[in-house]
Amino acid sequence: MSKPCIICVAITGSLPKKENNPAVPITVTEQVESTQAAFEAGASIVHAHVRNDDETPSSDPEKFARLKEGLEKHCPGMIIQFSTGGRSGAGKERGGMIALQPDMASLSVGSNNFPTRVYENPPDLVDWLASEMRTHHVKPEIEAFDLSHIHQAVAMNRDGRIPGKLYVQFVMGVKNAMPVDRDVFDYYIKTVERLVPDAEWCAAGIGQHQFTLNEWCISSGGHTRTGLEDNIRLDRDTLAPSNAALVKRAADLCEKYERPVATWQQAREILGLPLKAA
């Protein structure tokens, strides 16, 4: 396969703390430095959350603004994707940073179970988030935790609520949600290719499943996600020393399967995003 593989690095998330792995970047300065190293290792998308000083999740637009400024300065051309996930805020608070016009933002189009709670994405909130993304020219990344989420994203694409070329990410390995199952993974791909042949897809594996999903994606012609948000270890006994180390592991898989790692220019072209001057 000669198709370039886009590597997304999810640098922080809402859950991992320094006590779990000292390499988890919490402050904006740490996040910028960690992302720069991951960018140089081959990541072309950064998926970003922000945190408070006590490491709790935040949806503060001012923090997102400072992060965006630092990323644009130190990672020129990299695709900046902000999270609108439910652990960082409630209701429309989750989309307060969309007006900052990142290149992309995550969009979960349906609800599902998380380890200890329901991840609620009611239709009115989903429609509002999608509307904000249209208004500010932000491309959604669909986070599909279930087959129904793929079908819902396709319906929203067809009626114009999510315009343009779809980018769908399969999230597998969250406790009480979709397990890591190869038959399901293959069916997800088949479903996307059948319903929206021009769409691009990727996948994220949580915890110990990250490397498995990296390999499935890369060997199947898709794109992939890695990073300390989803997984803090290289193996059972070894903490990952950085986001860059996890990106390098994905890049090594690209070499194994003879897939070039997408440059930021190629990633923007593949996803239909404007080319920004580096």
Summary of the structure (lengths in Angstrom):
residues: 278
radius of gyration: 16.9
end to end distance: 27.9
largest distance: 48.3
contacts: 967
relative contact order: 0.19
helix: 40%
strand: 19%
